[in-house]
């Protein structure tokens, strides 16, 4: 086979084959009368081995040693290369995870660096729930409105939103510990403040939508766990206050 045919068969360039010939890595067995390279089946076998080692990341110098030095141990070289590839794979997985996290954050409109997101959200980055949120509410006006608003939020905006949420949660917990009934005016006023926070920062949260969120707080273990970390029993307390306030707002 001539050099062009071999290049097409192996998926490499003619220039690459010329380079392999110059450095003695793969020299064709024959030449035509006009001096053109001609490759035998044995040459193609050697090229296959060269390309295999190159795919594994071996430098050309090591490839030549593996193929030509009778004392070289191909198995040991392969074991070393296997370790290197495993390390590279772990690093690649870490990079992929970081990129996926960034894509999810951008999809949610959270335009913060990974460091800023960790500073604001800690281990509870909302980007990890983006796929679920988009599946459940992606077609709603509320989702679109939240995306539009939060896309321009800075780190300071998110810190403010977080502080507002933590403040109303703290006051809910204080009211519960003080024995204030969850269906009292005081608790309902806190629930209304919570609804207004959502409307102000994310989307227009109607009383009916807020009541739905209140049910989620006790039906979804992740929300329940969040409130229970603030104070035992708080998830049910907030849920009751929110749903009672929704009925009050509806008149």
C-alpha positions, 0 to 999 in steps of 0.5 A: 500500500502507498502512503496515502492508502495507509493514511486513509486506512489508519485515520492519520495524516500523510505528514504523520507517516512521513514523520514516523519514517524520519524518526525511524519509528515506522519506516516502510519496507519498500520503495517504488522505482520512483522512490515512493513509500510502500507499506507491507502487512508487517508495516501495518501491524507495527503502525497499529501498535504505534497508534495503540500506544499513542492513544494510551498517551505514550511519548514517541520515544517510549513507543520506539523503546517498547517496539524495538528494545527486547529487554523492555517490559510492555506489561510494566509500561502498560501498568504504569500507563494504566495508573496514569490514565486512572489519575487522569480519569479522576481529574476529568470526572472532577472537571465534568462535575464542576462544569455540570454544576456550573451549567445547572447554576446558569440554567437556574440563573445563579450567576455566581462563581463556585466559590461565591455559591458555596459562600452563599448556599454552603452544601445546599446549592439549589443548582443540584435540584435544577433538573427536578425543578425544571421537570416539575415547574419548567412550563409555568409562568412562575418558573420563567419569572424566577429565572428572569429575576434571579439571572441578574442577582449578584452575590450581595443579592443572594446574601440578602435573600438568604438573610431574609429567609433565615430571619423569618424562619428564626421568628417562626421558631421563636413563636413556636417555642413561645407556644403561639398557635400555628393558626394564630394571627401572629403565625399567619402574619409571619406566613404572609411575610414569607409569601411576600418575600417569595413574591418580592425575590422570585415570582408572584406567589399567590395564596394558593401557590403558597398553600401548595408550598406549605404542603410540600414542607411536610410532604417532601423530606428534604424540606422537612429536614431543613425546617427540623434543623432550625427547630424540631416540629417547625416544618409542621408549624410553618406548613399549618401557618402558611395554609391557614394564612392562604385561607385567610387571604382568600377571604 
